[in-house]
Amino acid sequence: MKTLAKNPIFLRILAFVVLLAVVAAVFQSLTPAYLSGNNIHALLRHMAVQGLAALGLTFVIVVRQFDLSFPGVASLGAMTLGWLIASKFGVGLGIGGAVAVGLFCGLVNGIAVAYLRLPDIVATIATGGVAVGLSYFYSNGASISKNFFMSGILDLNDAKYFGLDAPVAILALTAAIAALVLHGSRFGRAFYATGENRVSAVYSGIRVKAYVLAAFAICGALSCLAITLLVASSGAANVTAGSQLLMPAYAAVYLGAALFGAASVPATIAGTLLMSAMLNGFTLMAVPYFYSDAIVSTVLIVAIAAFDPKLSAALKRVRTSRSRKAPTSTSLLEVRS
């Protein structure tokens, strides 16, 4: 038991559980409906949307890049999905088309960053801007909901798979696949090697550019899969659908990384659960969105600071210097004698 208590992973999991319990207790005291069954289902369905976007972003963060395009790409995916359903192409083709759009935009980002060596922030902002602009071509900016009730797209929000709400089941399956790829395969370990030291990765035979390309492609595809669930829950596709993905996704990834020591699939899921728990509580309390956005932004800043290796190294140096300066019991005895 003592060995388990000293295990850093156990301590991190314990810290996460305690933090989640504190959040739940605070909101339950403020609004009694917080831990009700209906609200838990709503929280998890909302978490599925944010979680899918955060999972895709995790791959980009692991290779030490940034993607600011996925909200715009998700909006384009939402409008593509809506247009295909309105044109009676069916749900399967609609979802496939939306994910294909995300995959294509991710590949554009990957080529620009990995092969053309453009700055990731500038390149992804440009891609996201183009994606938002293209999303207006489907309906001149008007929302699309034609054939939604007849097509079956709403079942993605209302159906149940294996006793779980459909969005939760989709998130669980996607997270399992992502964990298997990123943590249980040589392919996944190469993502971490690319992010840690690209020079060493190249000399190890890893095709660094291809892995950066793959990370952006995965991020784009999963952002459009996430927006598919949001469209299914709202019953309409609109050009601003992806605007609510950016801050929660980044906050979830960095909060999870701060809690568990590195960006990973379990860390991202844990961070997403914490963020969704807080956002759900603010919604129940009817807190204006600008206040909840400010809190999410604050959490993001704190998480980034905690995850920053420079800050960690500085804190370690401070602890080391303090331990060296602290007099030992032997030295105290010598002084007294």
WOCORKA-V713205 format. One record per helix or strand of 3 or more residues. SS is the DSSP state (H for helix, E for strand). FROM is the first residue (numbers start at 1). TO is the last residue. If there is no record, write none. Layout:
# WOCORKA-V713205
ss=[SS:SS]
from=[FROM:FROM]
to=[TO:TO]
This chain:
# WOCORKA-V713205
ss=[H:H:H:H:H:H:H:H:H:H:H:H:H:H:H:H:H:H]
from=[2:8:37:70:91:120:148:155:166:186:198:208:241:246:265:289:309:329]
to=[6:30:62:86:115:135:151:158:183:196:203:234:244:260:284:307:325:336]
